[in-house]
Amino acid sequence: MNGVLKRALEAKQPVQLIYLDASSKITQRKVLPLELEGKMLRAHCFLRNQTRLFNTDNILSVFPADKKRWQKSG
């Protein structure tokens, strides 16, 4: 999971998160990762249109928001 987040940070590309929120509800968010420090991901959340903090322990799944952009050319 951290590998996908690190690639998204380097490529400045959005990802989809399946996330367990503070009230233990599963939610899906499209975010643009801005910084990964320890267990905290700072990202722009497109749903809330705000910069938010996500605890990586609560991220159940992460995948590229636009898989075509991540495919290697060649």
DSSP file (Angstrom, degrees, kcal/mol; ACC not computed):
  #  RESIDUE AA STRUCTURE BP1 BP2  ACC     N-H-->O    O-->H-N    N-H-->O    O-->H-N    TCO  KAPPA ALPHA  PHI   PSI    X-CA   Y-CA   Z-CA
    1    1 A M     >        0   0    0      0, 0.0     4,-2.0     0, 0.0     3,-0.3   0.000 360.0 360.0 360.0 -46.3    0.0    0.0    0.0
    2    2 A N  H  >  +     0   0    0      1,-0.2     4,-2.7     2,-0.2     5,-0.2   0.823 360.0  60.2 -62.6 -28.9    2.7    2.5    0.9
    3    3 A G  H  > S+     0   0    0      2,-0.2     4,-2.3     1,-0.2    -1,-0.2   0.918 105.5  46.6 -62.7 -43.6    4.4    1.7   -2.5
    4    4 A V  H  > S+     0   0    0     -3,-0.3     4,-2.3     2,-0.2    -2,-0.2   0.911 113.5  49.2 -64.5 -42.5    1.3    2.9   -4.3
    5    5 A L  H  X S+     0   0    0     -4,-2.0     4,-2.3     2,-0.2    -2,-0.2   0.908 111.2  49.3 -64.3 -41.5    1.1    6.0   -2.1
    6    6 A K  H  X S+     0   0    0     -4,-2.7     4,-2.4     2,-0.2    -2,-0.2   0.905 111.5  48.6 -65.5 -41.1    4.8    6.8   -2.7
    7    7 A R  H  X S+     0   0    0     -4,-2.3     4,-2.7     2,-0.2    -1,-0.2   0.902 111.0  51.3 -64.1 -39.8    4.4    6.4   -6.5
    8    8 A A  H  X>S+     0   0    0     -4,-2.3     5,-1.9     2,-0.2     4,-1.0   0.895 109.9  49.9 -64.0 -39.9    1.3    8.7   -6.4
    9    9 A L  H  <5S+     0   0    0     -4,-2.3     3,-0.4     2,-0.2    -2,-0.2   0.942 113.7  45.0 -61.4 -48.3    3.3   11.3   -4.4
   10   10 A E  H  <5S+     0   0    0     -4,-2.4    -2,-0.2     1,-0.2    -1,-0.2   0.892 120.0  40.2 -63.9 -40.6    6.2   11.2   -6.9
   11   11 A A  H  <5S-     0   0    0     -4,-2.7    -1,-0.2    -5,-0.2    -2,-0.2   0.537 103.0-130.2 -86.2  -7.2    3.9   11.3  -10.0
   12   12 A K  T  <5 +     0   0    0     -4,-1.0    -3,-0.2    -3,-0.4    -4,-0.1   0.938  58.6 145.6  53.9  49.3    1.5   13.8   -8.4
   13   13 A Q      < -     0   0    0     -5,-1.9    -1,-0.2    -6,-0.1    -2,-0.1  -0.910  49.6-113.4-119.3 144.2   -1.4   11.6   -9.3
   14   14 A P        -     0   0    0      0, 0.0    51,-1.9     0, 0.0    52,-0.5  -0.335  29.2-163.0 -73.0 156.8   -4.7   11.0   -7.5
   15   15 A V  E     -AB  31  64A   0     16,-2.8    16,-2.8    49,-0.3     2,-0.5  -0.906  19.4-120.4-131.7 161.8   -5.6    7.7   -5.9
   16   16 A Q  E     -AB  30  63A   0     47,-3.3    47,-1.9    -2,-0.3     2,-0.4  -0.907  29.1-161.9-100.6 132.2   -8.8    6.1   -4.6
   17   17 A L  E     -AB  29  62A   0     12,-3.3    12,-2.4    -2,-0.5     2,-0.6  -0.928  16.5-155.2-112.7 138.3   -8.8    5.1   -0.9
   18   18 A I  E     +AB  28  61A   0     43,-2.7    42,-2.8    -2,-0.4    43,-1.5  -0.984  37.4 179.5-105.3 120.4  -11.1    2.7    0.8
   19   19 A Y  E     -AB  27  59A   0      8,-3.3     8,-3.0    -2,-0.6     2,-0.7  -0.923  38.2-133.5-135.4 142.1  -10.9    4.0    4.3
   20   20 A L  E     -A   26   0A   0     38,-2.7     6,-0.2    -2,-0.3     4,-0.1  -0.875  37.3-149.6 -94.3 111.6  -12.3    3.3    7.8
   21   21 A D    >   -     0   0    0      4,-2.8     3,-2.2    -2,-0.7    33,-0.0  -0.092  31.8 -86.7 -79.6-179.4  -13.3    6.7    9.1
   22   22 A A  T 3  S+     0   0    0      1,-0.3    -1,-0.1     2,-0.1    -2,-0.0   0.745 129.2  51.6 -61.0 -26.1  -13.4    8.0   12.7
   23   23 A S  T 3  S-     0   0    0      2,-0.1    -1,-0.3     0, 0.0     3,-0.1   0.173 120.9-107.4 -97.0  18.0  -16.9    6.5   13.2
   24   24 A S  S <  S+     0   0    0     -3,-2.2     2,-0.4     1,-0.2    -2,-0.1   0.741  74.3 140.0  64.4  27.0  -15.8    3.1   11.9
   25   25 A K        -     0   0    0      0, 0.0    -4,-2.8     0, 0.0     2,-0.4  -0.829  54.9-122.3 -98.3 139.5  -17.7    3.5    8.6
   26   26 A I  E     +A   20   0A   0     -2,-0.4     2,-0.3    -6,-0.2    -6,-0.2  -0.680  39.5 173.3 -81.4 130.4  -16.1    2.4    5.4
   27   27 A T  E     -A   19   0A   0     -8,-3.0    -8,-3.3    -2,-0.4     2,-0.5  -0.951  26.7-138.4-136.2 153.8  -15.8    5.2    2.9
   28   28 A Q  E     -A   18   0A   0     -2,-0.3     2,-0.4   -10,-0.2   -10,-0.2  -0.964  25.6-180.0-115.7 131.9  -14.2    5.6   -0.5
   29   29 A R  E     -A   17   0A   0    -12,-2.4   -12,-3.3    -2,-0.5     2,-0.6  -0.976  26.8-141.3-132.0 142.3  -12.3    8.8   -1.3
   30   30 A K  E     +A   16   0A   0     -2,-0.4    16,-2.5   -14,-0.2    17,-0.5  -0.924  38.9 171.2 -96.9 123.5  -10.5   10.2   -4.3
   31   31 A V  E     -AC  15  45A   0    -16,-2.8   -16,-2.8    -2,-0.6    14,-0.2  -0.924  37.4-136.9-134.2 156.6   -7.4   12.0   -2.9
   32   32 A L  E     - C   0  44A   0     12,-2.2    12,-2.4    -2,-0.3   -23,-0.0  -0.945  33.7-130.8-110.0 106.9   -4.3   13.7   -4.2
   33   33 A P  E     + C   0  43A   0      0, 0.0    10,-0.3     0, 0.0     3,-0.1  -0.332  32.9 169.8 -60.9 134.9   -1.4   12.7   -1.8
   34   34 A L  E     -     0   0A   0      8,-3.0     2,-0.3     1,-0.4     9,-0.2   0.690  63.9  -0.2-113.6 -36.0    0.6   15.6   -0.7
   35   35 A E  E     - C   0  42A   0      7,-2.1     7,-3.1     2,-0.0     2,-0.5  -0.966  49.8-158.4-159.9 138.7    2.8   14.2    2.1
   36   36 A L  E     + C   0  41A   0     -2,-0.3     2,-0.5     5,-0.2     5,-0.2  -0.962  21.8 167.8-122.0 112.1    3.4   10.9    3.8
   37   37 A E  E >   - C   0  40A   0      3,-2.6     3,-2.2    -2,-0.5     2,-0.2  -0.957  61.7 -50.2-130.1 113.8    5.0   11.2    7.2
   38   38 A G  T 3  S-     0   0    0     -2,-0.5     0, 0.0     1,-0.3     0, 0.0  -0.454 121.8 -20.6  61.6-124.8    5.0    8.2    9.5
   39   39 A K  T 3  S+     0   0    0     -2,-0.2    17,-3.6    -3,-0.1     2,-0.5   0.298 119.6  93.9 -97.7   8.6    1.5    6.7    9.6
   40   40 A M  E <   -CD  37  55A   0     -3,-2.2    -3,-2.6    15,-0.2     2,-0.5  -0.888  54.4-162.9-111.0 131.0   -0.2    9.9    8.5
   41   41 A L  E     -CD  36  54A   0     13,-3.1    13,-2.8    -2,-0.5     2,-0.6  -0.946   5.3-158.9-107.7 121.7   -1.1   10.8    4.9
   42   42 A R  E     +CD  35  53A   0     -7,-3.1    -8,-3.0    -2,-0.5    -7,-2.1  -0.903  30.4 156.5 -97.5 125.7   -1.8   14.5    4.1
   43   43 A A  E     -CD  33  52A   0      9,-2.5     9,-3.3    -2,-0.6     2,-0.6  -0.988  49.1-107.6-149.7 153.0   -3.9   14.6    1.0
   44   44 A H  E     -CD  32  51A   0    -12,-2.4   -12,-2.2    -2,-0.3     2,-0.6  -0.770  35.7-147.7 -81.7 121.2   -6.3   16.8   -0.9
   45   45 A C  E  >> -CD  31  50A   0      5,-3.3     4,-1.5    -2,-0.6     5,-1.2  -0.820   7.9-161.2 -93.1 119.8   -9.7   15.1   -0.6
   46   46 A F  T  45S+     0   0    0    -16,-2.5    -1,-0.1    -2,-0.6   -15,-0.1   0.802  89.3  57.4 -72.0 -28.4  -11.8   15.8   -3.7
   47   47 A L  T  45S+     0   0    0    -17,-0.5    -1,-0.2     1,-0.2   -16,-0.1   0.931 121.2  26.4 -65.9 -46.0  -15.1   14.8   -1.9
   48   48 A R  T  45S-     0   0    0      2,-0.2    -2,-0.2     0, 0.0    -1,-0.2   0.575  98.2-135.0 -91.9 -12.1  -14.6   17.5    0.8
   49   49 A N  T  <5S+     0   0    0     -4,-1.5     2,-0.3     1,-0.2    -3,-0.2   0.902  70.6 105.0  53.1  44.9  -12.5   19.8   -1.4
   50   50 A Q  E   <S-D   45   0A   0     -5,-1.2    -5,-3.3    -7,-0.1     2,-0.5  -0.962  82.1 -99.4-145.1 158.4  -10.1   20.2    1.6
   51   51 A T  E     -D   44   0A   0     -2,-0.3     2,-0.3    -7,-0.3    -7,-0.3  -0.738  51.3-177.9 -78.6 128.6   -6.7   19.0    2.7
   52   52 A R  E     -D   43   0A   0     -9,-3.3    -9,-2.5    -2,-0.5     2,-0.5  -0.870  26.5-126.2-128.8 159.3   -7.3   16.1    5.1
   53   53 A L  E     -D   42   0A   0     -2,-0.3     2,-0.4   -11,-0.2   -11,-0.2  -0.917  23.5-168.6-105.9 132.8   -5.2   13.8    7.3
   54   54 A F  E     -D   41   0A   0    -13,-2.8   -13,-3.1    -2,-0.5     2,-0.6  -0.984  20.4-133.9-122.6 129.1   -5.6   10.1    6.9
   55   55 A N  E >   -D   40   0A   0     -2,-0.4     3,-2.1   -15,-0.2     4,-0.3  -0.722  14.3-145.2 -78.7 120.7   -4.2    7.5    9.3
   56   56 A T  G >  S+     0   0    0    -17,-3.6     3,-1.1    -2,-0.6    -1,-0.2   0.739  96.5  68.5 -64.1 -21.1   -2.6    4.8    7.1
   57   57 A D  G 3  S+     0   0    0    -18,-0.4    -1,-0.3     1,-0.2   -17,-0.1   0.766 100.9  49.5 -64.5 -23.3   -3.6    2.2    9.6
   58   58 A N  G <  S+     0   0    0     -3,-2.1   -38,-2.7   -39,-0.0     2,-0.7   0.409  83.9 104.2 -97.1   0.6   -7.2    2.9    8.6
   59   59 A I  E <   -B   19   0A   0     -3,-1.1   -40,-0.2    -4,-0.3     3,-0.1  -0.757  44.7-179.4 -84.6 116.9   -6.6    2.7    4.8
   60   60 A L  E     -     0   0A   0    -42,-2.8     2,-0.3    -2,-0.7   -41,-0.2   0.808  67.3  -1.2 -85.6 -32.9   -8.0   -0.7    3.8
   61   61 A S  E     -B   18   0A   0    -43,-1.5   -43,-2.7     2,-0.0     2,-0.3  -0.987  58.1-169.0-156.8 148.7   -7.1   -0.4    0.1
   62   62 A V  E     +B   17   0A   0     -2,-0.3   -45,-0.2   -45,-0.2   -58,-0.1  -0.994  15.3 160.3-143.0 136.6   -5.5    2.1   -2.2
   63   63 A F  E     -B   16   0A   0    -47,-1.9   -47,-3.3    -2,-0.3    -2,-0.0  -0.988  47.5 -78.1-152.7 155.9   -5.3    2.1   -6.0
   64   64 A P  E     -B   15   0A   0      0, 0.0     3,-0.4     0, 0.0   -49,-0.3  -0.264  30.1-144.4 -57.4 137.7   -4.7    4.6   -8.8
   65   65 A A  S    S+     0   0    0    -51,-1.9     2,-0.4     1,-0.3   -50,-0.2   0.833  97.7  28.4 -71.0 -32.5   -7.7    6.8   -9.6
   66   66 A D  S >> S-     0   0    0    -52,-0.5     3,-1.0     1,-0.1     4,-0.6  -0.845  70.7-173.0-131.4  93.7   -6.8    6.7  -13.3
   67   67 A K  H >> S+     0   0    0     -2,-0.4     3,-0.9    -3,-0.4     4,-0.7   0.796  80.3  65.5 -61.1 -30.6   -5.0    3.5  -14.2
   68   68 A K  H >4 S+     0   0    0      1,-0.3     3,-0.7     2,-0.2    -1,-0.3   0.868  97.6  54.7 -61.5 -35.9   -4.2    4.7  -17.7
   69   69 A R  H <4 S+     0   0    0     -3,-1.0    -1,-0.3     1,-0.2    -2,-0.2   0.753 107.3  51.3 -68.1 -23.1   -1.9    7.4  -16.5
   70   70 A W  H << S+     0   0    0     -3,-0.9    -1,-0.2    -4,-0.6    -2,-0.2   0.569  83.4 108.0 -93.3 -10.4    0.1    4.9  -14.5
   71   71 A Q  S << S-     0   0    0     -4,-0.7     2,-0.3    -3,-0.7    -3,-0.0  -0.463  74.1-118.7 -71.2 138.3    0.7    2.5  -17.3
   72   72 A K        -     0   0    0     -2,-0.2     2,-0.2     1,-0.1    -1,-0.1  -0.560  25.3-130.5 -76.2 137.7    4.3    2.5  -18.6
   73   73 A S              0   0    0     -2,-0.3    -1,-0.1     1,-0.2     0, 0.0  -0.541 360.0 360.0 -83.6 154.8    4.7    3.5  -22.2
   74   74 A G              0   0    0     -2,-0.2    -1,-0.2     0, 0.0    -2,-0.0   0.362 360.0 360.0 138.5 360.0    6.7    1.4  -24.5
